[in-house]
Amino acid sequence: MRTNWARNQVFGATDVQRPHTISALQRTVKSATGIKVLGAGHSFSRIADTDGTHLILDHLPATVDIDTVAHTARVSAQTRYGQFALQIAAAGYAVPNMASLPHISVAGAVATGTHGSGMRIGNLATPVVAMTVVLASGDVQEWSAASHGEAFAGMVVHLGGLAVVTHVTMALVPAFEVRQDVYIDLPFESAMEHFSEIMGASYSVSLFTLWNEGVVDQIWRKSVAGEESPLPAEFYGARRADRPYHPIDTIDVAPCTEQLGVYGPWHARLPHFKMEFTASSGDELQTEYFLGHQDAVSALEALYLIRHLIAPLVLVCEIRTIARDNLWLSGQYQRDSVAIHFTWKNAWADVQRLLPVIESILAPYGVRPHWGKLFTMDPERVRATYPRMHDFQRLMGIYDPTEKLTNDYLTGLGITKL
């Protein structure tokens, strides 16, 4: 039995293939009737499931090719972000942001629009300038804005529904150093009154709350060397921590990245967790919703009114910001966004009953769910929040006319070829 990392999804593939070469991959894709790539398995939804062939790319050559003239890196799709980061950092480069976990695969993170945090920083798909793919026909193509024009914006966050990605090329920035400081016990009222100032105070800011009355439990501030102002002992009513914290304070802090204001390389501070540790047992469920930054306070105040329903089921809730982009199926498409991320206890029956309540509260704000997390929103509502959805579905018809890469997850959402 094969499952995702959290073990809440049991995969239904009847065939598993681990090709060693691109030509073998081409043959497998061409001959399959239904196919999906299984990356690091960190999605909680059924986005990577198939009843056909599961492709695992970990036997393909793992490469990171850095172009010091164009300042880009071409990386194998299956590479974990933590491994990729170390290699570009050794050459003096960085990517602008990383997710909480460095264990996720590059191609999987891009395909689902996964993100880090920062009001000026886009999600992990935004640095992508090109992709090498194997089409359903078995042919290899290079995709980029130069070769495909505006359509490339619809190809980057592709939900695994257009092609099998073998390499991703990303724009790089110069390497930088970051410090991480945690503040605790932020009054909820202060958090709402000064939300924009708090979230914009550092390069990356996360709020962690257990939805207890009157308080946001932690603020994680990640500040770039040379850009930050002196950090005060008190921050909008929260006090600076004098010891390291895990987002769930009852868990050992050893897996967490360095805190207490100690500078270190970007890749060792922007994630919340270290590559050499498993962040947790995975005995959890996750849900995440994106809404416009301008609506965040109203939405959070509305959720605060049902905290008595949320608190018994939540392990921790993280609130982050992400800059807008023009990627058609990105959760941040044309909207500076706030992400509300729930890590739930592994109690799906109870969580499943609560999600419609949360989604009803968030509905007036044009909420978009994270593709790789759990949600119960009506498929028509989900599709309606993406103005270019029909254009993406036309791309599905062009690049996968036999719907070889479509699965029950996509059809259940009504995301099929036009």
ChimeraX attribute file (.defattr): number of C-alpha atoms within 10 A of each C-alpha:
attribute: neighborCount
match mode: 1-to-1
recipient: residues
	/A:1	5
	/A:2	10
	/A:3	13
	/A:4	21
	/A:5	16
	/A:6	18
	/A:7	17
	/A:8	18
	/A:9	17
	/A:10	12
	/A:11	18
	/A:12	15
	/A:13	17
	/A:14	10
	/A:15	13
	/A:16	15
	/A:17	16
	/A:18	15
	/A:19	18
	/A:20	13
	/A:21	12
	/A:22	16
	/A:23	14
	/A:24	15
	/A:25	21
	/A:26	20
	/A:27	15
	/A:28	19
	/A:29	26
	/A:30	18
	/A:31	12
	/A:32	18
	/A:33	15
	/A:34	20
	/A:35	31
	/A:36	27
	/A:37	25
	/A:38	25
	/A:39	24
	/A:40	20
	/A:41	20
	/A:42	21
	/A:43	26
	/A:44	23
	/A:45	21
	/A:46	20
	/A:47	22
	/A:48	29
	/A:49	24
	/A:50	23
	/A:51	16
	/A:52	19
	/A:53	22
	/A:54	24
	/A:55	21
	/A:56	18
	/A:57	24
	/A:58	17
	/A:59	12
	/A:60	18
	/A:61	13
	/A:62	14
	/A:63	16
	/A:64	20
	/A:65	13
	/A:66	20
	/A:67	13
	/A:68	12
	/A:69	6
	/A:70	9
	/A:71	13
	/A:72	23
	/A:73	26
	/A:74	21
	/A:75	24
	/A:76	26
	/A:77	28
	/A:78	27
	/A:79	26
	/A:80	22
	/A:81	21
	/A:82	21
	/A:83	16
	/A:84	23
	/A:85	20
	/A:86	17
	/A:87	17
	/A:88	22
	/A:89	17
	/A:90	10
	/A:91	12
	/A:92	14
	/A:93	23
	/A:94	25
	/A:95	22
	/A:96	24
	/A:97	22
	/A:98	26
	/A:99	19
	/A:100	20
	/A:101	21
	/A:102	26
	/A:103	23
	/A:104	23
	/A:105	22
	/A:106	26
	/A:107	30
	/A:108	29
	/A:109	26
	/A:110	24
	/A:111	22
	/A:112	25
	/A:113	25
	/A:114	23
	/A:115	26
	/A:116	24
	/A:117	27
	/A:118	25
	/A:119	22
	/A:120	15
	/A:121	20
	/A:122	24
	/A:123	27
	/A:124	24
	/A:125	24
	/A:126	24
	/A:127	19
	/A:128	21
	/A:129	20
	/A:130	22
	/A:131	24
	/A:132	21
	/A:133	21
	/A:134	23
	/A:135	20
	/A:136	27
	/A:137	18
	/A:138	21
	/A:139	14
	/A:140	18
	/A:141	13
	/A:142	14
	/A:143	20
	/A:144	20
	/A:145	14
	/A:146	10
	/A:147	11
	/A:148	12
	/A:149	10
	/A:150	13
	/A:151	17
	/A:152	19
	/A:153	23
	/A:154	20
	/A:155	26
	/A:156	29
	/A:157	29
	/A:158	23
	/A:159	24
	/A:160	25
	/A:161	29
	/A:162	29
	/A:163	28
	/A:164	25
	/A:165	25
	/A:166	19
	/A:167	24
	/A:168	27
	/A:169	23
	/A:170	21
	/A:171	20
	/A:172	21
	/A:173	15
	/A:174	13
	/A:175	17
	/A:176	19
	/A:177	18
	/A:178	24
	/A:179	22
	/A:180	23
	/A:181	22
	/A:182	25
	/A:183	24
	/A:184	22
	/A:185	18
	/A:186	23
	/A:187	17
	/A:188	22
	/A:189	14
	/A:190	17
	/A:191	20
	/A:192	15
	/A:193	13
	/A:194	13
	/A:195	17
	/A:196	16
	/A:197	11
	/A:198	19
	/A:199	24
	/A:200	15
	/A:201	19
	/A:202	22
	/A:203	22
	/A:204	25
	/A:205	25
	/A:206	25
	/A:207	24
	/A:208	24
	/A:209	24
	/A:210	23
	/A:211	24
	/A:212	15
	/A:213	13
	/A:214	13
	/A:215	19
	/A:216	24
	/A:217	23
	/A:218	26
	/A:219	27
	/A:220	22
	/A:221	26
	/A:222	28
	/A:223	25
	/A:224	21
	/A:225	16
	/A:226	9
	/A:227	10
	/A:228	14
	/A:229	10
	/A:230	6
	/A:231	14
	/A:232	9
	/A:233	12
	/A:234	13
	/A:235	16
	/A:236	16
	/A:237	16
	/A:238	21
	/A:239	17
	/A:240	20
	/A:241	18
	/A:242	13
	/A:243	10
	/A:244	17
	/A:245	24
	/A:246	17
	/A:247	25
	/A:248	16
	/A:249	12
	/A:250	8
	/A:251	11
	/A:252	13
	/A:253	17
	/A:254	14
	/A:255	17
	/A:256	22
	/A:257	21
	/A:258	22
	/A:259	22
	/A:260	16
	/A:261	15
	/A:262	12
	/A:263	19
	/A:264	19
	/A:265	17
	/A:266	26
	/A:267	28
	/A:268	23
	/A:269	25
	/A:270	32
	/A:271	22
	/A:272	24
	/A:273	24
	/A:274	22
	/A:275	21
	/A:276	10
	/A:277	13
	/A:278	13
	/A:279	18
	/A:280	12
	/A:281	8
	/A:282	14
	/A:283	13
	/A:284	19
	/A:285	23
	/A:286	24
	/A:287	22
	/A:288	21
	/A:289	23
	/A:290	27
	/A:291	25
	/A:292	22
	/A:293	20
	/A:294	14
	/A:295	16
	/A:296	23
	/A:297	17
	/A:298	13
	/A:299	20
	/A:300	16
	/A:301	14
	/A:302	14
	/A:303	18
	/A:304	17
	/A:305	12
	/A:306	14
	/A:307	16
	/A:308	13
	/A:309	16
	/A:310	23
	/A:311	17
	/A:312	13
	/A:313	19
	/A:314	22
	/A:315	20
	/A:316	21
	/A:317	25
	/A:318	19
	/A:319	22
	/A:320	22
	/A:321	32
	/A:322	25
	/A:323	21
	/A:324	22
	/A:325	20
	/A:326	14
	/A:327	23
	/A:328	24
	/A:329	26
	/A:330	29
	/A:331	32
	/A:332	27
	/A:333	18
	/A:334	16
	/A:335	18
	/A:336	21
	/A:337	27
	/A:338	26
	/A:339	27
	/A:340	22
	/A:341	20
	/A:342	24
	/A:343	17
	/A:344	22
	/A:345	17
	/A:346	19
	/A:347	13
	/A:348	15
	/A:349	8
	/A:350	12
	/A:351	21
	/A:352	13
	/A:353	11
	/A:354	15
	/A:355	17
	/A:356	16
	/A:357	15
	/A:358	19
	/A:359	19
	/A:360	12
	/A:361	16
	/A:362	22
	/A:363	16
	/A:364	11
	/A:365	17
	/A:366	15
	/A:367	25
	/A:368	27
	/A:369	22
	/A:370	25
	/A:371	25
	/A:372	24
	/A:373	20
	/A:374	22
	/A:375	22
	/A:376	16
	/A:377	17
	/A:378	12
	/A:379	14
	/A:380	11
	/A:381	14
	/A:382	18
	/A:383	17
	/A:384	13
	/A:385	16
	/A:386	19
	/A:387	13
	/A:388	17
	/A:389	17
	/A:390	17
	/A:391	15
	/A:392	26
	/A:393	18
	/A:394	16
	/A:395	21
	/A:396	24
	/A:397	16
	/A:398	13
	/A:399	17
	/A:400	19
	/A:401	17
	/A:402	15
	/A:403	18
	/A:404	21
	/A:405	28
	/A:406	25
	/A:407	23
	/A:408	15
	/A:409	17
	/A:410	18
	/A:411	12
	/A:412	11
	/A:413	15
	/A:414	14
	/A:415	23
	/A:416	20
	/A:417	22
	/A:418	13
